[in-house]
Amino acid sequence: MISTCSHSFGHTDAAKKCAENINMHYQAIGWDAVGKFCAIALQDGSSDHVLYDTRKDAILHQHHNEQWYCFVKIIPELMGICDAQIFLDFHRKAYDNGFRLVDPDDNRALISPRGRARETVNLQMRMLDIAKRIGRI
């Protein structure tokens, strides 16, 4: 089997922990978890192990520390470690470039690398770097 993983350096412990935390919810209660949200710490992939009904609930429960988290919508699929690495890298890069994805009243769909082609995610990450360089963010 050919590996499609582009992380030649391996995956971080944060990515492993992130995948475990997200998958725990789906494995524990199956379809009842789908469409709900969990909060994942950008620093180390940890979670408060709470499954929130809405993204807004997940954000507000972080008690004004929401900038240190990403909020993951549970889908009917397990998250692989490589996907978790991409997910964390994407959100970290967005935050590092000035994006704030934690407005609890913003109901627009989030840009998310989860479930997207690797080429699309790589393009989005490059666009974050370009926008930062030209002063758009």
N, C-alpha and C positions, 0 to 999 in steps of 0.2 A: 504494500500500500504506500502511495506517495503522500508525503506530508505537505499540506498547503500552508503551514504555519510559517510566517515571515519573521518570527522571533528567534533568530539564530542564537541569541544569548540566553534563551530560556524564558521562563515566565517568573514574575515576581511572586513573593509570598502573598502580597496584597491581592494579586489577580486570583490566586488559588483560593484565598479566603473569600473574596467577592463571589466567585462562582459557587462555592459551598453554601454561602449565605442565601444567594438567590435560589439555588436548586433546592435547598431545604424546604422552602415554602411550597414549591410545586410538588415535591415528593411527599410532603406531610399530608397535604389536603387536596392535591390534584386540581381538578377543574374549579373548585371553590376559591383557589388562589388566583386564577387567571383574571386579569384586568385590575388587580389590586397593586399596591406599590410597597416597596421597601426602601429604606434609606441605607446607603452604603457610604462609609467614610472614604474620602478620596485618599487619605494618607495611607491607610493600611488595609482597606477592604472589609473592615469590621462592620457590624450591623447591630442595631438594638433588638433584633429578632422580632420586631413587631411588623405585622402585615396591615397596612393602612388601606382603607376603602378608597381614598382619593389621594392624588398627588398633593393637593393642598393640605390635607391632614398630615401627610408625611413631612412636609416642609414645616408646618407650624409646630409639630411635636419636637422639633430640634431646638426649640427655645433660643432663637436668635443666633444659632450656630450653623444655620443651614448652608452657609457658603463653604463649609468643609465637607459637604455631602453631595452625592448624586442620587437621583431618585429613579428607581428602576421599576418599570411596569412589568409585572409577571405575565409571561406568554406561555402557551402550552408547549414548551420546549425547554429542555435543560440547557444551561449555559456552559459551554466548554471553557477551559482555562484560557485558551488563546482568545476567545471572544471576550472574556472578562478583562484580559490585558488590553485589548483594543478599546473596550468600553471605558476603562479607567484612564488610559492614555488620552483618549479623545476628550473626556470631560476635564482632565487636568490641563490639557493644552487650551481648551476653551477658557477656563478660569484664568490661566496664566496670561491669556491675551485679552483679558478684560470683559469677557462675556459673563453674565450672571444669569443662571438658569433656574433661579429659585423664587421667582415671583409667584406667590401662592394664588394670586388672582388672574394669572395669565393662563388661559385655557387652550392656547394654541398648541398644536402638536409639536413636540420637541424634536429637534434634529437628533437622531440617535443612530449610532453605528450598528446597533443590534438588528440582525436580520438583513443587513445590506451587504452588497458585494464589496469585497476588500478594496477594489479599485475606487469605488464611490467614497468609501471612508477615507482612503488615502488622499483623494482629491479634496475632500472637506477639510482635512487637517492641513493640507498645503494652503488652502484658501484662508484659513485662520492666520497662518504665518504671513501671507501676502497682505491681508487687511491690516495687520499690526504694523508692518513695515511702511505702508503708505498712509498711516494715520487715520484709517477709517474706524478703528476701535481703540 
